[in-house]
């Protein structure tokens, strides 16, 4: 049975839904709708197409020979949950500004090392990309594109009500939900800091009941997906290159299969009016480029309690992060693209007399502009950063009446780092 192309439009009662997901059930085949809600997908008769979009009830339609399927998604009536916005809390159906909340059940799964990866592909208008494979580089985050050419272009991060925090201090497994404030009205309370959008991060809390202990671990391996084509040693010589008598793949010499190890521990529980949660997260990341990666320990503790007949609610959070990073030298990739493929790695393998001791035992092509042994660059460059972050915040809310609360919040962040170059 051959697949047929099916087209159509996904919309809601308010119009087309750009970014809606269309999947063939039970397979990896899927697509997203364009700006006008249009989609095109290949499916066989009898396949089930699953149409979904955040905040709407998922629909399933069986293909029975038709080549066009138009779907109107219905807003999920069960979404009566409260969404935290800049000005406080609102019922989700009452929000008129551009606010999207993504819960932990909707996060991307797997060995996620950066919290922002939890949202990748989950929110329309939220762009997340990380060029290159250096694990020490932060991802670039844009909400609805660039809103300025000279000022801050990244969204403001607010963690447990504390603005200006950094996602590097939160482990993905400790996040309960992320609310994305896209437009000016939603983020207005944060002023100019929120001009490029706001990400409100809510960490996990304990719950009343027996103490619960959990552990999860992940291991992943990464490798180079695409390589820039360069001349082999024989091709180099055929084009008039200088023969130094060796055959070296310089990209292969400075790279390896990267690896990711993640271990997560947590203890949570509570009784009466008090709940708690304590967690520790250990990461050991090796980048694809030799001598890049990091080891990181994240620890976090939170306690919530209430008093005065539940009129007074107090939250206390504290976190500590220690990170030892080896940032390597990405110039090695640059030199690996054009360094002589017949040159040896070490001076001892040179076909002619070469004083390699002054270069740490490595071979170097002398007299050429910006021509350096890539292996020597990556192995002899020391580029490390050891950093620690300590954060705490206390949040107290007293309910004077059903429509009036008094909130007092105190927080502090201390960061120390030591670089060696």
TIVEX-111875 format. One record per residue (C-alpha): residue number from 1; residue in three letters; x negated, y negated, z negated. Coordinates in steps of 0.5 Angstrom, whole numbers. Layout:
# residues N
<vexpa k="NUM" r="ala" px="X" py="Y" pz="Z"/>
...
This chain:
# residues 421
<vexpa k="1" r="unk" px="0" py="0" pz="0"/>
<vexpa k="2" r="unk" px="-3" py="-7" pz="2"/>
<vexpa k="3" r="unk" px="-3" py="-13" pz="-2"/>
<vexpa k="4" r="unk" px="1" py="-19" pz="1"/>
<vexpa k="5" r="unk" px="0" py="-26" pz="0"/>
<vexpa k="6" r="unk" px="5" py="-30" pz="-5"/>
<vexpa k="7" r="unk" px="6" py="-37" pz="-6"/>
<vexpa k="8" r="unk" px="11" py="-41" pz="-10"/>
<vexpa k="9" r="unk" px="12" py="-47" pz="-15"/>
<vexpa k="10" r="unk" px="11" py="-47" pz="-22"/>
<vexpa k="11" r="unk" px="15" py="-52" pz="-26"/>
<vexpa k="12" r="unk" px="19" py="-54" pz="-32"/>
<vexpa k="13" r="unk" px="25" py="-59" pz="-33"/>
<vexpa k="14" r="unk" px="21" py="-65" pz="-32"/>
<vexpa k="15" r="unk" px="17" py="-63" pz="-26"/>
<vexpa k="16" r="unk" px="11" py="-59" pz="-23"/>
<vexpa k="17" r="unk" px="7" py="-56" pz="-28"/>
<vexpa k="18" r="unk" px="-1" py="-57" pz="-26"/>
<vexpa k="19" r="unk" px="-5" py="-52" pz="-29"/>
<vexpa k="20" r="unk" px="0" py="-46" pz="-31"/>
<vexpa k="21" r="unk" px="-3" py="-39" pz="-30"/>
<vexpa k="22" r="unk" px="-1" py="-34" pz="-26"/>
<vexpa k="23" r="unk" px="-3" py="-27" pz="-27"/>
<vexpa k="24" r="unk" px="-2" py="-20" pz="-24"/>
<vexpa k="25" r="unk" px="0" py="-16" pz="-30"/>
<vexpa k="26" r="unk" px="-5" py="-10" pz="-32"/>
<vexpa k="27" r="unk" px="-11" py="-13" pz="-27"/>
<vexpa k="28" r="unk" px="-16" py="-19" pz="-27"/>
<vexpa k="29" r="unk" px="-13" py="-22" pz="-21"/>
<vexpa k="30" r="unk" px="-10" py="-29" pz="-23"/>
<vexpa k="31" r="unk" px="-10" py="-36" pz="-21"/>
<vexpa k="32" r="unk" px="-8" py="-43" pz="-23"/>
<vexpa k="33" r="unk" px="-3" py="-48" pz="-20"/>
<vexpa k="34" r="unk" px="-5" py="-54" pz="-17"/>
<vexpa k="35" r="unk" px="-3" py="-61" pz="-19"/>
<vexpa k="36" r="unk" px="3" py="-60" pz="-15"/>
<vexpa k="37" r="unk" px="5" py="-54" pz="-19"/>
<vexpa k="38" r="unk" px="3" py="-50" pz="-13"/>
<vexpa k="39" r="unk" px="0" py="-43" pz="-13"/>
<vexpa k="40" r="unk" px="-2" py="-37" pz="-8"/>
<vexpa k="41" r="unk" px="-4" py="-30" pz="-10"/>
<vexpa k="42" r="unk" px="-4" py="-23" pz="-7"/>
<vexpa k="43" r="unk" px="0" py="-18" pz="-10"/>
<vexpa k="44" r="unk" px="3" py="-11" pz="-8"/>
<vexpa k="45" r="unk" px="10" py="-9" pz="-8"/>
<vexpa k="46" r="unk" px="12" py="-7" pz="-15"/>
<vexpa k="47" r="unk" px="7" py="-11" pz="-19"/>
<vexpa k="48" r="unk" px="9" py="-16" pz="-24"/>
<vexpa k="49" r="unk" px="7" py="-23" pz="-24"/>
<vexpa k="50" r="unk" px="6" py="-26" pz="-31"/>
<vexpa k="51" r="unk" px="7" py="-34" pz="-31"/>
<vexpa k="52" r="unk" px="5" py="-38" pz="-37"/>
<vexpa k="53" r="unk" px="3" py="-45" pz="-40"/>
<vexpa k="54" r="unk" px="2" py="-47" pz="-47"/>
<vexpa k="55" r="unk" px="8" py="-49" pz="-50"/>
<vexpa k="56" r="unk" px="13" py="-45" pz="-45"/>
<vexpa k="57" r="unk" px="16" py="-39" pz="-46"/>
<vexpa k="58" r="unk" px="12" py="-34" pz="-41"/>
<vexpa k="59" r="unk" px="16" py="-31" pz="-36"/>
<vexpa k="60" r="unk" px="15" py="-24" pz="-32"/>
<vexpa k="61" r="unk" px="17" py="-23" pz="-25"/>
<vexpa k="62" r="unk" px="17" py="-16" pz="-21"/>
<vexpa k="63" r="unk" px="15" py="-17" pz="-14"/>
<vexpa k="64" r="unk" px="20" py="-14" pz="-9"/>
<vexpa k="65" r="unk" px="18" py="-15" pz="-2"/>
<vexpa k="66" r="unk" px="19" py="-23" pz="-3"/>
<vexpa k="67" r="unk" px="13" py="-28" pz="0"/>
<vexpa k="68" r="unk" px="15" py="-34" pz="-4"/>
<vexpa k="69" r="unk" px="17" py="-34" pz="-12"/>
<vexpa k="70" r="unk" px="19" py="-41" pz="-15"/>
<vexpa k="71" r="unk" px="19" py="-41" pz="-23"/>
<vexpa k="72" r="unk" px="22" py="-46" pz="-28"/>
<vexpa k="73" r="unk" px="19" py="-45" pz="-35"/>
<vexpa k="74" r="unk" px="23" py="-46" pz="-41"/>
<vexpa k="75" r="unk" px="20" py="-50" pz="-47"/>
<vexpa k="76" r="unk" px="19" py="-45" pz="-53"/>
<vexpa k="77" r="unk" px="24" py="-47" pz="-57"/>
<vexpa k="78" r="unk" px="20" py="-43" pz="-63"/>
<vexpa k="79" r="unk" px="15" py="-49" pz="-63"/>
<vexpa k="80" r="unk" px="18" py="-52" pz="-69"/>
<vexpa k="81" r="unk" px="11" py="-52" pz="-72"/>
<vexpa k="82" r="unk" px="8" py="-59" pz="-75"/>
<vexpa k="83" r="unk" px="2" py="-62" pz="-71"/>
<vexpa k="84" r="unk" px="-3" py="-66" pz="-74"/>
<vexpa k="85" r="unk" px="-4" py="-73" pz="-70"/>
<vexpa k="86" r="unk" px="-8" py="-79" pz="-72"/>
<vexpa k="87" r="unk" px="-2" py="-82" pz="-75"/>
<vexpa k="88" r="unk" px="0" py="-76" pz="-79"/>
<vexpa k="89" r="unk" px="4" py="-70" pz="-78"/>
<vexpa k="90" r="unk" px="10" py="-69" pz="-73"/>
<vexpa k="91" r="unk" px="15" py="-64" pz="-70"/>
<vexpa k="92" r="unk" px="12" py="-61" pz="-64"/>
<vexpa k="93" r="unk" px="18" py="-63" pz="-60"/>
<vexpa k="94" r="unk" px="18" py="-70" pz="-62"/>
<vexpa k="95" r="unk" px="11" py="-72" pz="-60"/>
<vexpa k="96" r="unk" px="12" py="-76" pz="-54"/>
<vexpa k="97" r="unk" px="4" py="-78" pz="-53"/>
<vexpa k="98" r="unk" px="-1" py="-73" pz="-49"/>
<vexpa k="99" r="unk" px="-2" py="-68" pz="-55"/>
<vexpa k="100" r="unk" px="-4" py="-61" pz="-54"/>
<vexpa k="101" r="unk" px="-5" py="-56" pz="-60"/>
<vexpa k="102" r="unk" px="-9" py="-49" pz="-59"/>
<vexpa k="103" r="unk" px="-8" py="-44" pz="-65"/>
<vexpa k="104" r="unk" px="-13" py="-38" pz="-66"/>
<vexpa k="105" r="unk" px="-9" py="-33" pz="-63"/>
<vexpa k="106" r="unk" px="-10" py="-37" pz="-56"/>
<vexpa k="107" r="unk" px="-17" py="-38" pz="-57"/>
<vexpa k="108" r="unk" px="-22" py="-35" pz="-52"/>
<vexpa k="109" r="unk" px="-25" py="-28" pz="-55"/>
<vexpa k="110" r="unk" px="-32" py="-25" pz="-55"/>
<vexpa k="111" r="unk" px="-39" py="-27" pz="-57"/>
<vexpa k="112" r="unk" px="-37" py="-35" pz="-57"/>
<vexpa k="113" r="unk" px="-43" py="-39" pz="-60"/>
<vexpa k="114" r="unk" px="-41" py="-46" pz="-59"/>
<vexpa k="115" r="unk" px="-34" py="-48" pz="-62"/>
<vexpa k="116" r="unk" px="-32" py="-52" pz="-56"/>
<vexpa k="117" r="unk" px="-32" py="-45" pz="-52"/>
<vexpa k="118" r="unk" px="-26" py="-43" pz="-55"/>
<vexpa k="119" r="unk" px="-22" py="-48" pz="-51"/>
<vexpa k="120" r="unk" px="-25" py="-47" pz="-44"/>
<vexpa k="121" r="unk" px="-20" py="-47" pz="-39"/>
<vexpa k="122" r="unk" px="-14" py="-47" pz="-45"/>
<vexpa k="123" r="unk" px="-12" py="-55" pz="-44"/>
<vexpa k="124" r="unk" px="-10" py="-58" pz="-38"/>
<vexpa k="125" r="unk" px="-15" py="-65" pz="-37"/>
<vexpa k="126" r="unk" px="-20" py="-62" pz="-42"/>
<vexpa k="127" r="unk" px="-27" py="-61" pz="-38"/>
<vexpa k="128" r="unk" px="-32" py="-57" pz="-41"/>
<vexpa k="129" r="unk" px="-39" py="-55" pz="-38"/>
<vexpa k="130" r="unk" px="-46" py="-53" pz="-39"/>
<vexpa k="131" r="unk" px="-51" py="-53" pz="-34"/>
<vexpa k="132" r="unk" px="-57" py="-49" pz="-34"/>
<vexpa k="133" r="unk" px="-58" py="-43" pz="-39"/>
<vexpa k="134" r="unk" px="-61" py="-46" pz="-45"/>
<vexpa k="135" r="unk" px="-58" py="-44" pz="-51"/>
<vexpa k="136" r="unk" px="-60" py="-51" pz="-55"/>
<vexpa k="137" r="unk" px="-56" py="-55" pz="-50"/>
<vexpa k="138" r="unk" px="-50" py="-58" pz="-52"/>
<vexpa k="139" r="unk" px="-44" py="-57" pz="-47"/>
<vexpa k="140" r="unk" px="-41" py="-63" pz="-44"/>
<vexpa k="141" r="unk" px="-34" py="-65" pz="-46"/>
<vexpa k="142" r="unk" px="-29" py="-70" pz="-42"/>
<vexpa k="143" r="unk" px="-22" py="-71" pz="-43"/>
<vexpa k="144" r="unk" px="-18" py="-73" pz="-37"/>
<vexpa k="145" r="unk" px="-25" py="-75" pz="-34"/>
<vexpa k="146" r="unk" px="-29" py="-81" pz="-35"/>
<vexpa k="147" r="unk" px="-26" py="-87" pz="-38"/>
<vexpa k="148" r="unk" px="-32" py="-92" pz="-39"/>
<vexpa k="149" r="unk" px="-39" py="-92" pz="-35"/>
<vexpa k="150" r="unk" px="-43" py="-95" pz="-41"/>
<vexpa k="151" r="unk" px="-40" py="-93" pz="-48"/>
<vexpa k="152" r="unk" px="-39" py="-86" pz="-51"/>
<vexpa k="153" r="unk" px="-36" py="-81" pz="-46"/>
<vexpa k="154" r="unk" px="-35" py="-76" pz="-51"/>
<vexpa k="155" r="unk" px="-29" py="-75" pz="-55"/>
<vexpa k="156" r="unk" px="-29" py="-76" pz="-62"/>
<vexpa k="157" r="unk" px="-29" py="-70" pz="-67"/>
<vexpa k="158" r="unk" px="-25" py="-70" pz="-73"/>
<vexpa k="159" r="unk" px="-26" py="-64" pz="-78"/>
<vexpa k="160" r="unk" px="-21" py="-63" pz="-83"/>
<vexpa k="161" r="unk" px="-19" py="-70" pz="-83"/>
<vexpa k="162" r="unk" px="-27" py="-73" pz="-83"/>
<vexpa k="163" r="unk" px="-28" py="-77" pz="-76"/>
<vexpa k="164" r="unk" px="-35" py="-77" pz="-73"/>
<vexpa k="165" r="unk" px="-37" py="-70" pz="-75"/>
<vexpa k="166" r="unk" px="-41" py="-65" pz="-71"/>
<vexpa k="167" r="unk" px="-38" py="-58" pz="-68"/>
<vexpa k="168" r="unk" px="-45" py="-55" pz="-69"/>
<vexpa k="169" r="unk" px="-43" py="-55" pz="-77"/>
<vexpa k="170" r="unk" px="-37" py="-50" pz="-75"/>
<vexpa k="171" r="unk" px="-37" py="-43" pz="-73"/>
<vexpa k="172" r="unk" px="-32" py="-41" pz="-68"/>
<vexpa k="173" r="unk" px="-29" py="-36" pz="-73"/>
<vexpa k="174" r="unk" px="-28" py="-41" pz="-78"/>
<vexpa k="175" r="unk" px="-23" py="-45" pz="-74"/>
<vexpa k="176" r="unk" px="-16" py="-44" pz="-75"/>
<vexpa k="177" r="unk" px="-13" py="-49" pz="-69"/>
<vexpa k="178" r="unk" px="-16" py="-55" pz="-65"/>
<vexpa k="179" r="unk" px="-11" py="-61" pz="-63"/>
<vexpa k="180" r="unk" px="-13" py="-65" pz="-57"/>
<vexpa k="181" r="unk" px="-11" py="-72" pz="-57"/>
<vexpa k="182" r="unk" px="-11" py="-74" pz="-50"/>
<vexpa k="183" r="unk" px="-8" py="-81" pz="-49"/>
<vexpa k="184" r="unk" px="-9" py="-88" pz="-52"/>
<vexpa k="185" r="unk" px="-3" py="-88" pz="-56"/>
<vexpa k="186" r="unk" px="-5" py="-81" pz="-59"/>
<vexpa k="187" r="unk" px="-12" py="-83" pz="-61"/>
<vexpa k="188" r="unk" px="-10" py="-91" pz="-63"/>
<vexpa k="189" r="unk" px="-11" py="-90" pz="-70"/>
<vexpa k="190" r="unk" px="-19" py="-88" pz="-69"/>
<vexpa k="191" r="unk" px="-20" py="-95" pz="-65"/>
<vexpa k="192" r="unk" px="-26" py="-95" pz="-60"/>
<vexpa k="193" r="unk" px="-29" py="-89" pz="-62"/>
<vexpa k="194" r="unk" px="-23" py="-85" pz="-60"/>
<vexpa k="195" r="unk" px="-23" py="-88" pz="-53"/>
<vexpa k="196" r="unk" px="-25" py="-82" pz="-50"/>
<vexpa k="197" r="unk" px="-20" py="-77" pz="-53"/>
<vexpa k="198" r="unk" px="-20" py="-74" pz="-60"/>
<vexpa k="199" r="unk" px="-21" py="-67" pz="-62"/>
<vexpa k="200" r="unk" px="-18" py="-65" pz="-69"/>
<vexpa k="201" r="unk" px="-21" py="-59" pz="-72"/>
<vexpa k="202" r="unk" px="-17" py="-55" pz="-77"/>
<vexpa k="203" r="unk" px="-21" py="-50" pz="-81"/>
<vexpa k="204" r="unk" px="-18" py="-43" pz="-84"/>
<vexpa k="205" r="unk" px="-15" py="-43" pz="-91"/>
<vexpa k="206" r="unk" px="-14" py="-38" pz="-96"/>
<vexpa k="207" r="unk" px="-7" py="-35" pz="-97"/>
<vexpa k="208" r="unk" px="-4" py="-33" pz="-104"/>
<vexpa k="209" r="unk" px="-5" py="-25" pz="-105"/>
<vexpa k="210" r="unk" px="-10" py="-20" pz="-106"/>
<vexpa k="211" r="unk" px="-17" py="-22" pz="-104"/>
<vexpa k="212" r="unk" px="-19" py="-20" pz="-97"/>
<vexpa k="213" r="unk" px="-26" py="-19" pz="-95"/>
<vexpa k="214" r="unk" px="-27" py="-18" pz="-87"/>
<vexpa k="215" r="unk" px="-33" py="-17" pz="-83"/>
<vexpa k="216" r="unk" px="-34" py="-18" pz="-75"/>
<vexpa k="217" r="unk" px="-40" py="-18" pz="-71"/>
<vexpa k="218" r="unk" px="-42" py="-19" pz="-63"/>
<vexpa k="219" r="unk" px="-47" py="-17" pz="-59"/>
<vexpa k="220" r="unk" px="-48" py="-19" pz="-52"/>
<vexpa k="221" r="unk" px="-54" py="-19" pz="-46"/>
<vexpa k="222" r="unk" px="-54" py="-25" pz="-41"/>
<vexpa k="223" r="unk" px="-59" py="-25" pz="-35"/>
<vexpa k="224" r="unk" px="-60" py="-30" pz="-29"/>
<vexpa k="225" r="unk" px="-54" py="-30" pz="-24"/>
<vexpa k="226" r="unk" px="-57" py="-34" pz="-18"/>
<vexpa k="227" r="unk" px="-64" py="-35" pz="-16"/>
<vexpa k="228" r="unk" px="-67" py="-41" pz="-12"/>
<vexpa k="229" r="unk" px="-70" py="-37" pz="-6"/>
<vexpa k="230" r="unk" px="-77" py="-38" pz="-6"/>
<vexpa k="231" r="unk" px="-83" py="-35" pz="-1"/>
<vexpa k="232" r="unk" px="-86" py="-29" pz="-3"/>
<vexpa k="233" r="unk" px="-93" py="-28" pz="-3"/>
<vexpa k="234" r="unk" px="-93" py="-25" pz="4"/>
<vexpa k="235" r="unk" px="-89" py="-30" pz="6"/>
<vexpa k="236" r="unk" px="-93" py="-35" pz="3"/>
<vexpa k="237" r="unk" px="-99" py="-33" pz="7"/>
<vexpa k="238" r="unk" px="-96" py="-32" pz="13"/>
<vexpa k="239" r="unk" px="-94" py="-40" pz="13"/>
<vexpa k="240" r="unk" px="-101" py="-42" pz="12"/>
<vexpa k="241" r="unk" px="-102" py="-41" pz="4"/>
<vexpa k="242" r="unk" px="-108" py="-40" pz="1"/>
<vexpa k="243" r="unk" px="-110" py="-33" pz="-2"/>
<vexpa k="244" r="unk" px="-112" py="-32" pz="-9"/>
<vexpa k="245" r="unk" px="-111" py="-25" pz="-8"/>
<vexpa k="246" r="unk" px="-105" py="-23" pz="-13"/>
<vexpa k="247" r="unk" px="-98" py="-22" pz="-12"/>
<vexpa k="248" r="unk" px="-94" py="-26" pz="-18"/>
<vexpa k="249" r="unk" px="-86" py="-27" pz="-19"/>
<vexpa k="250" r="unk" px="-87" py="-33" pz="-23"/>
<vexpa k="251" r="unk" px="-79" py="-34" pz="-24"/>
<vexpa k="252" r="unk" px="-80" py="-27" pz="-27"/>
<vexpa k="253" r="unk" px="-86" py="-28" pz="-31"/>
<vexpa k="254" r="unk" px="-82" py="-34" pz="-35"/>
<vexpa k="255" r="unk" px="-76" py="-31" pz="-36"/>
<vexpa k="256" r="unk" px="-72" py="-25" pz="-40"/>
<vexpa k="257" r="unk" px="-66" py="-22" pz="-41"/>
<vexpa k="258" r="unk" px="-62" py="-26" pz="-46"/>
<vexpa k="259" r="unk" px="-59" py="-24" pz="-52"/>
<vexpa k="260" r="unk" px="-54" py="-26" pz="-57"/>
<vexpa k="261" r="unk" px="-52" py="-23" pz="-64"/>
<vexpa k="262" r="unk" px="-47" py="-26" pz="-69"/>
<vexpa k="263" r="unk" px="-45" py="-23" pz="-75"/>
<vexpa k="264" r="unk" px="-39" py="-26" pz="-79"/>
<vexpa k="265" r="unk" px="-37" py="-25" pz="-86"/>
<vexpa k="266" r="unk" px="-31" py="-28" pz="-90"/>
<vexpa k="267" r="unk" px="-28" py="-27" pz="-97"/>
<vexpa k="268" r="unk" px="-21" py="-30" pz="-98"/>
<vexpa k="269" r="unk" px="-15" py="-30" pz="-103"/>
<vexpa k="270" r="unk" px="-11" py="-34" pz="-108"/>
<vexpa k="271" r="unk" px="-6" py="-34" pz="-113"/>
<vexpa k="272" r="unk" px="-1" py="-39" pz="-116"/>
<vexpa k="273" r="unk" px="-2" py="-46" pz="-113"/>
<vexpa k="274" r="unk" px="-9" py="-45" pz="-111"/>
<vexpa k="275" r="unk" px="-12" py="-41" pz="-105"/>
<vexpa k="276" r="unk" px="-19" py="-40" pz="-103"/>
<vexpa k="277" r="unk" px="-24" py="-38" pz="-97"/>
<vexpa k="278" r="unk" px="-31" py="-37" pz="-97"/>
<vexpa k="279" r="unk" px="-35" py="-35" pz="-90"/>
<vexpa k="280" r="unk" px="-42" py="-34" pz="-88"/>
<vexpa k="281" r="unk" px="-44" py="-34" pz="-80"/>
<vexpa k="282" r="unk" px="-51" py="-31" pz="-78"/>
<vexpa k="283" r="unk" px="-53" py="-32" pz="-71"/>
<vexpa k="284" r="unk" px="-59" py="-30" pz="-67"/>
<vexpa k="285" r="unk" px="-60" py="-33" pz="-60"/>
<vexpa k="286" r="unk" px="-65" py="-31" pz="-55"/>
<vexpa k="287" r="unk" px="-65" py="-35" pz="-48"/>
<vexpa k="288" r="unk" px="-66" py="-33" pz="-41"/>
<vexpa k="289" r="unk" px="-72" py="-37" pz="-41"/>
<vexpa k="290" r="unk" px="-78" py="-35" pz="-45"/>
<vexpa k="291" r="unk" px="-79" py="-38" pz="-52"/>
<vexpa k="292" r="unk" px="-72" py="-41" pz="-52"/>
<vexpa k="293" r="unk" px="-66" py="-40" pz="-57"/>
<vexpa k="294" r="unk" px="-65" py="-41" pz="-64"/>
<vexpa k="295" r="unk" px="-63" py="-37" pz="-71"/>
<vexpa k="296" r="unk" px="-57" py="-41" pz="-75"/>
<vexpa k="297" r="unk" px="-54" py="-40" pz="-82"/>
<vexpa k="298" r="unk" px="-47" py="-43" pz="-83"/>
<vexpa k="299" r="unk" px="-44" py="-42" pz="-89"/>
<vexpa k="300" r="unk" px="-37" py="-46" pz="-91"/>
<vexpa k="301" r="unk" px="-32" py="-46" pz="-97"/>
<vexpa k="302" r="unk" px="-26" py="-49" pz="-98"/>
<vexpa k="303" r="unk" px="-21" py="-49" pz="-104"/>
<vexpa k="304" r="unk" px="-14" py="-52" pz="-104"/>
<vexpa k="305" r="unk" px="-9" py="-53" pz="-110"/>
<vexpa k="306" r="unk" px="-3" py="-57" pz="-112"/>
<vexpa k="307" r="unk" px="0" py="-60" pz="-118"/>
<vexpa k="308" r="unk" px="5" py="-64" pz="-121"/>
<vexpa k="309" r="unk" px="11" py="-60" pz="-118"/>
<vexpa k="310" r="unk" px="7" py="-59" pz="-112"/>
<vexpa k="311" r="unk" px="7" py="-67" pz="-111"/>
<vexpa k="312" r="unk" px="0" py="-67" pz="-111"/>
<vexpa k="313" r="unk" px="-4" py="-63" pz="-106"/>
<vexpa k="314" r="unk" px="-12" py="-63" pz="-107"/>
<vexpa k="315" r="unk" px="-17" py="-60" pz="-101"/>
<vexpa k="316" r="unk" px="-24" py="-59" pz="-102"/>
<vexpa k="317" r="unk" px="-29" py="-57" pz="-97"/>
<vexpa k="318" r="unk" px="-36" py="-56" pz="-97"/>
<vexpa k="319" r="unk" px="-41" py="-53" pz="-91"/>
<vexpa k="320" r="unk" px="-48" py="-52" pz="-90"/>
<vexpa k="321" r="unk" px="-52" py="-51" pz="-84"/>
<vexpa k="322" r="unk" px="-59" py="-49" pz="-83"/>
<vexpa k="323" r="unk" px="-62" py="-48" pz="-76"/>
<vexpa k="324" r="unk" px="-69" py="-46" pz="-73"/>
<vexpa k="325" r="unk" px="-69" py="-48" pz="-66"/>
<vexpa k="326" r="unk" px="-74" py="-46" pz="-61"/>
<vexpa k="327" r="unk" px="-73" py="-51" pz="-55"/>
<vexpa k="328" r="unk" px="-78" py="-49" pz="-50"/>
<vexpa k="329" r="unk" px="-80" py="-53" pz="-44"/>
<vexpa k="330" r="unk" px="-76" py="-53" pz="-38"/>
<vexpa k="331" r="unk" px="-81" py="-56" pz="-34"/>
<vexpa k="332" r="unk" px="-83" py="-48" pz="-33"/>
<vexpa k="333" r="unk" px="-77" py="-47" pz="-28"/>
<vexpa k="334" r="unk" px="-80" py="-53" pz="-24"/>
<vexpa k="335" r="unk" px="-87" py="-51" pz="-23"/>
<vexpa k="336" r="unk" px="-84" py="-43" pz="-22"/>
<vexpa k="337" r="unk" px="-81" py="-45" pz="-16"/>
<vexpa k="338" r="unk" px="-87" py="-48" pz="-12"/>
<vexpa k="339" r="unk" px="-93" py="-45" pz="-15"/>
<vexpa k="340" r="unk" px="-98" py="-41" pz="-11"/>
<vexpa k="341" r="unk" px="-95" py="-34" pz="-11"/>
<vexpa k="342" r="unk" px="-102" py="-31" pz="-10"/>
<vexpa k="343" r="unk" px="-105" py="-34" pz="-16"/>
<vexpa k="344" r="unk" px="-106" py="-30" pz="-22"/>
<vexpa k="345" r="unk" px="-103" py="-31" pz="-29"/>
<vexpa k="346" r="unk" px="-109" py="-30" pz="-33"/>
<vexpa k="347" r="unk" px="-116" py="-33" pz="-31"/>
<vexpa k="348" r="unk" px="-119" py="-26" pz="-32"/>
<vexpa k="349" r="unk" px="-115" py="-24" pz="-26"/>
<vexpa k="350" r="unk" px="-118" py="-29" pz="-21"/>
<vexpa k="351" r="unk" px="-122" py="-26" pz="-15"/>
<vexpa k="352" r="unk" px="-127" py="-32" pz="-16"/>
<vexpa k="353" r="unk" px="-131" py="-35" pz="-22"/>
<vexpa k="354" r="unk" px="-126" py="-39" pz="-27"/>
<vexpa k="355" r="unk" px="-127" py="-42" pz="-34"/>
<vexpa k="356" r="unk" px="-120" py="-40" pz="-36"/>
<vexpa k="357" r="unk" px="-122" py="-41" pz="-44"/>
<vexpa k="358" r="unk" px="-121" py="-48" pz="-43"/>
<vexpa k="359" r="unk" px="-114" py="-47" pz="-41"/>
<vexpa k="360" r="unk" px="-113" py="-42" pz="-46"/>
<vexpa k="361" r="unk" px="-114" py="-36" pz="-42"/>
<vexpa k="362" r="unk" px="-109" py="-38" pz="-36"/>
<vexpa k="363" r="unk" px="-111" py="-39" pz="-29"/>
<vexpa k="364" r="unk" px="-110" py="-46" pz="-26"/>
<vexpa k="365" r="unk" px="-110" py="-49" pz="-19"/>
<vexpa k="366" r="unk" px="-115" py="-55" pz="-20"/>
<vexpa k="367" r="unk" px="-114" py="-61" pz="-16"/>
<vexpa k="368" r="unk" px="-107" py="-60" pz="-14"/>
<vexpa k="369" r="unk" px="-102" py="-66" pz="-16"/>
<vexpa k="370" r="unk" px="-97" py="-63" pz="-21"/>
<vexpa k="371" r="unk" px="-99" py="-56" pz="-20"/>
<vexpa k="372" r="unk" px="-99" py="-52" pz="-27"/>
<vexpa k="373" r="unk" px="-99" py="-45" pz="-29"/>
<vexpa k="374" r="unk" px="-91" py="-44" pz="-31"/>
<vexpa k="375" r="unk" px="-93" py="-38" pz="-36"/>
<vexpa k="376" r="unk" px="-98" py="-43" pz="-39"/>
<vexpa k="377" r="unk" px="-93" py="-48" pz="-39"/>
<vexpa k="378" r="unk" px="-88" py="-44" pz="-43"/>
<vexpa k="379" r="unk" px="-93" py="-40" pz="-48"/>
<vexpa k="380" r="unk" px="-97" py="-46" pz="-50"/>
<vexpa k="381" r="unk" px="-92" py="-51" pz="-51"/>
<vexpa k="382" r="unk" px="-89" py="-52" pz="-58"/>
<vexpa k="383" r="unk" px="-82" py="-55" pz="-58"/>
<vexpa k="384" r="unk" px="-79" py="-53" pz="-64"/>
<vexpa k="385" r="unk" px="-73" py="-56" pz="-69"/>
<vexpa k="386" r="unk" px="-72" py="-54" pz="-76"/>
<vexpa k="387" r="unk" px="-65" py="-58" pz="-78"/>
<vexpa k="388" r="unk" px="-60" py="-57" pz="-84"/>
<vexpa k="389" r="unk" px="-54" py="-60" pz="-85"/>
<vexpa k="390" r="unk" px="-50" py="-61" pz="-91"/>
<vexpa k="391" r="unk" px="-42" py="-63" pz="-91"/>
<vexpa k="392" r="unk" px="-37" py="-64" pz="-96"/>
<vexpa k="393" r="unk" px="-30" py="-67" pz="-96"/>
<vexpa k="394" r="unk" px="-24" py="-68" pz="-102"/>
<vexpa k="395" r="unk" px="-17" py="-70" pz="-99"/>
<vexpa k="396" r="unk" px="-12" py="-71" pz="-104"/>
<vexpa k="397" r="unk" px="-5" py="-73" pz="-102"/>
<vexpa k="398" r="unk" px="1" py="-75" pz="-107"/>
<vexpa k="399" r="unk" px="8" py="-75" pz="-105"/>
<vexpa k="400" r="unk" px="12" py="-81" pz="-107"/>
<vexpa k="401" r="unk" px="18" py="-79" pz="-103"/>
<vexpa k="402" r="unk" px="20" py="-76" pz="-97"/>
<vexpa k="403" r="unk" px="18" py="-81" pz="-93"/>
<vexpa k="404" r="unk" px="12" py="-84" pz="-97"/>
<vexpa k="405" r="unk" px="5" py="-81" pz="-98"/>
<vexpa k="406" r="unk" px="-1" py="-84" pz="-102"/>
<vexpa k="407" r="unk" px="-8" py="-80" pz="-99"/>
<vexpa k="408" r="unk" px="-15" py="-81" pz="-102"/>
<vexpa k="409" r="unk" px="-20" py="-78" pz="-98"/>
<vexpa k="410" r="unk" px="-28" py="-78" pz="-99"/>
<vexpa k="411" r="unk" px="-33" py="-75" pz="-95"/>
<vexpa k="412" r="unk" px="-41" py="-74" pz="-94"/>
<vexpa k="413" r="unk" px="-45" py="-71" pz="-89"/>
<vexpa k="414" r="unk" px="-53" py="-71" pz="-90"/>
<vexpa k="415" r="unk" px="-57" py="-68" pz="-84"/>
<vexpa k="416" r="unk" px="-65" py="-67" pz="-84"/>
<vexpa k="417" r="unk" px="-69" py="-65" pz="-78"/>
<vexpa k="418" r="unk" px="-76" py="-64" pz="-77"/>
<vexpa k="419" r="unk" px="-79" py="-63" pz="-70"/>
<vexpa k="420" r="unk" px="-86" py="-60" pz="-67"/>
<vexpa k="421" r="unk" px="-88" py="-62" pz="-60"/>
